[in-house]
Each structure stands twice: as structure tokens, then as C-alpha cells.
Amino acid sequence: MAKTEREHRQDIVEIGRLVWRKGWIAANDGNITVRLDQDRVLATPTGVCKGMMVPDDLIVCDLAGNKISGAKERTSEIAMHLKVYELRPDIRSVLHAHPPVATGYASAGKALNLALLPEVILAMGCIPLAEYGLPGTPELIDSLVPLIPKYNALLMGNHGAVCYGEDVWRAYFRMETVEHFAHIALVTEQLGGPRVLPRTEVRKLLESRARYGITCPAGMEAGCPLAAEEVGGPERFLVTREELVELVNDALRARGVA
């Protein structure tokens, strides 16, 4: 059953509190939207801490970014959300935040694009990096446009991350995965370097998505994560078949599949 606007407002407020408590935003950072229908988007306003909002703080905009209702002002980054909705008809919610480790990668000019974790490969492929663009300007949008159709989560150079999904909770969980993956990737670098999966195993994971009911944007496989062969030779990063089986089983158990 479709949710009412009031229920969507409450969902956004709850997500705002979660994101704030996790330290993914500070002060008035970040923004969250939900597409209500073909003509309207429910959005967090500018100048409000997302961890302290109430449902009536939210505003409604049209698909041109014009405010339709609400006492507060729209965010200057509403155009980024609207571009996602334009390019991805399957998407109903967008979340932008600054999770510290993932944003650290973005600010270092590094994508989260190595084939490290089976669950990330299965669910997201990888998280690419869009070049820096001035927030709130077409320059930012231009850097995202080539990536939005192929991925469900993006890093933005020196800015943060944006994730989107079929509802606001899926957008939130994708952001959670991005930051968790960034933590793990950082630890592998601190421990001497990642052991990246070889291309044959990446291909098997991509081919198994349908079996686990995982759907991905058209074209995502064209942007699949870098395998061992692409990052310095398989002899440096190759894992054994036994290790891979255990990794996959752990990932499936965590998802309640196995």
C-alpha cells in the first residue's frame, strides 16, 4: 500500500535523525527528498539541522525545483535530486550526506571501486567518484550525469556522497553500505594493501545477482569494480577459492540468505 504524504514526512524525519546521530552530517549539512508523484517532491529545507527536524519543516517542490508549499526555504542542491529523478524513473528517494570516511576518499580523489567485498559487488557494483563541482551549480550536476544511470551510490569530489533508492529507507541503507565499505577499504590500506578479487570471481558474483533477487540499473556491469588484473596483477591480490567461498557465505548469512 502506498504511503501517505504524512508517512513520508515521518520517514524523512527519522532518516535525518539517524544520519545526524551517526555523524554523517554536521550542523545544517545534507538533504533528503522523496518523490511523492509525477509532479511533486518532498524535501528537507535549507538552514535546518536534519537531526532536529519535525514533519512540518519539510517543503514540497515541483520537478522544476520551485517551492509549492512549506514555510521554510528550499536547498540550493535540489537540482541534484531532481536530476536523479529525471535520469532514473525507478528512483523514489535521494539522500545526500557527508559520511566521514567515504568523504575522506572523495576528498583524496579516490573512488571506492575495488572488488573487495562480495556483498558490495552483488548489491552495488562499486561506488565511483564524480569530479568536484561547485555545490548548488550546474557544474556539480554535469559531473554526476554520466554516472547516475549506472550506479546507485556516488562519491562527489571534495563534497560527500549521494545515494538513491526505491524508497527513502533503501537510499539510507545504501549510504550505510558506502560508509561501511569505506571503513573496511581504509583498514585494508592500513594493513598493507587490499587483496582484490580476480575478474573471474567478480564475473561470477555479477552473474549471480538474479538468483538472489538483486536488481541493478541498466548498464551497471559496464562500471563493475576493478578486479585484481586491473590493479597490479592477480598474483599480488589473488584469494584462494576456499577463501572466496567463505567470504560469499559470510555475506549471504549476513543478508539472511544462507
N, C-alpha and C positions, 0 to 999 in steps of 0.2 A: 504494500500500500504506500502511495506517495506521501511524503511528509508535508505537513503544513508549513507555511512561512514561519510561524512561531516556533515550530520544532527546529527548523533550520537555524533560526536565530540562536536558540539554546545550544545547538551543536557547535556553532561558531564560537560562542562564549566559552564553552567547555574546552574546545581545542586551544583557544587563546590562553587559557589558564595553564593548560598542560605545557604548551610551548614556552611560556614565561617561566614556569617553575623548573623546567629542565635547563634553563639558561640558554635557550636558543635565540632569545631576543632580549634586549635591554631597553629600558625607557619606553619610547613610543615606536620602536622598530617593528618591522614585519607587517604583513597584511594577509587577510584571508577572504576568499569570496566563494559563493555558491551560486550556480546558475539556477534561478527559480523556474524559468520557462524560456521560450524562444525570444523574449523581448526584455527580460529583466535579470539583473544580477544583484544579489545581496552581498554587501561589502562592509568590512571594517573601515571606520573613518580614520582620518589622519589626526595626529595630535592626541591619541588616546593609548594608554598602556593596554596591550592586548591581554594582560593578566588581570585587569581590573574592570573589564567591560561589563555592561549589563545588556540584555537583548535590545532595549530601545535605543542604545547607542548606534546600532548598525543603520546603514543607509541603503537605499535601493537606487541603482543606476540603470540606464538603458544601455544597449550594446554599442552606443557611440561614446559612452562614458559620462553622459550628462546625468546629474542627480535628479531623481524623480521624487524621492521623499526622504525625510530624515532631517534632524536638527543640526547635525554636525556636517563637516566638510569631507569631501572625497579625498582619497590618497592620490598623490601625483603618479603613482605606479599602477593605477587602474588599467592603463593601456596594455601593460604586460599581461595581466589576467585576461583581458578581452582578446588579445592576440592568441592566447592558448585556446580559448573557446572557439575562435574563428577557425583555427587550423585543426582542431581536434573535436569534432562533433560528439565523440564518445565521452568527453570530459565534462563533469558537473561541478568540480571544485578545484581551486588552486590555492596553494599555501606557499608564501614566501617568508623565509626566516634566515637567521644568521647563526646556525649551529657552529660552535667554535672550531672544532677540528676540521669539519668539512670546509668551513670558510677559510681556515688556515691553508688547506690545499688550494683553494681557489685563489687566495692571495699570493701563494707561492708559484702560481701558474701551472699547477699540476691537476690533471683530471684523475678521477677515481676509475680508471679504465683498465686495470689489470685483472686477469682471470684468476682470482684468489679464492673466492667463496662460492661453492655450488649454489647456495640459496640465492645469492645476489645475481649470479648468472641466470638462474632459472627465472627469477621474478623481474629483473630489471635490465639484464644485459650488462650495462655499465652506466656510469654517471659521467658524461663528458663535460668539458669546460668550454663555456662561451667566453669570447673575448670581452674585456671591460667596455662598458658603455655608460655614459653619464646617466644615473638614475632619473627616471621620470622623463626621459627624452627618447625620440625615435632611434637614436644611436644604440640604446640598450636593446630595443626591440629588434633591430636589424641583426644583432649578433645572435639572437635566440631563434629567429625564424627558421634557419636550416635544420635546427636540432629538435624543435618541438614535435614534429611529426614522427620522429624516430625513437624518442625516449620519453619516459615518464618522470624523470628527475634530471635536473641540470644544475651544475655549478656555474656561478656567474663571477667572472674575474674581479677580484677585489671587492666583492659585494655580498655574496652569500649563496643561497640555494633556493631553487623553486621546484616544487613537486606538485603533481596534479593527479586526480583520480576520478572514479565514477561517483564518489561522494566525498564529503569532507574528511571522513574517518580514514578512507583509503589514501587520500592525499597526506594526511598526518602520518600514517604508518609508513608510507614511503619515505617521508622525511626522517623518521626514526631509523629506518634501514640505512639511509645515506649516512647519518651521523655515526651509527654503529660500525658501518663498514669503514668509515674514515678512521675511527679509533683503531680498528684492527690493522688497517693498512699502515698506520703510523707506527704501531708496535712492531710490525714486521721490518720496517726500516730501521728501527732502533736495535733490533736483534740481528742485524747483519744483512738484511735484504729479503724480499719475498721469494717464495718458491711458487712460481706461476704455473698453472696447469697447461699442458700441451694442447695444441689445436685439436687433436683427435678427441680429447675428452671434453673440450668446450663444445665441439660439434654435437657430441652425444647428449650433453645437457640441453642444448638448444632444441634438439630433436625430441626430447622427452617432455617438453612443456605441455603439449596437448594431453599427454597421459595424466598429468597432474591438474588438468583444468586451468592452466595458466594461459591467459591471452595477452598478447603484446601488440603494440602498434605496428601497422604495416611498414615494412622497411627496417624494423629494429635489427634484424640479423645483419643488415649491411653495416651496422655500427656495433657489432658484438665486441666484447672485451679483447684486449691484447693477450695472446697466448704466449707460451714460452718461446716459440720460434721467432716472435716479433720483438722480444725484449732482451736478446743477448744469448740465445742458444738454448735448446732444450736440455743439454747436459748440465747446465747450471741450475735450472729450475724444476726439472722433471720430478714428479712424485710417482711412487710406485702404484700399481693397480690396487693393491691392498689398502694403501693409504687413501686413495681416491674413493674406494667403496665405503670406507669408514666415514669419510667426510660427507659423502652423499647421504649415508644412512643417518648420520647425526643431524643433517639439515632436514631430512624428511621427518625424523622423530620430533624435531623442534616445531614442525608445522602440523604435527598430529597425523601425518600421512602414513608413516610406517609404524 
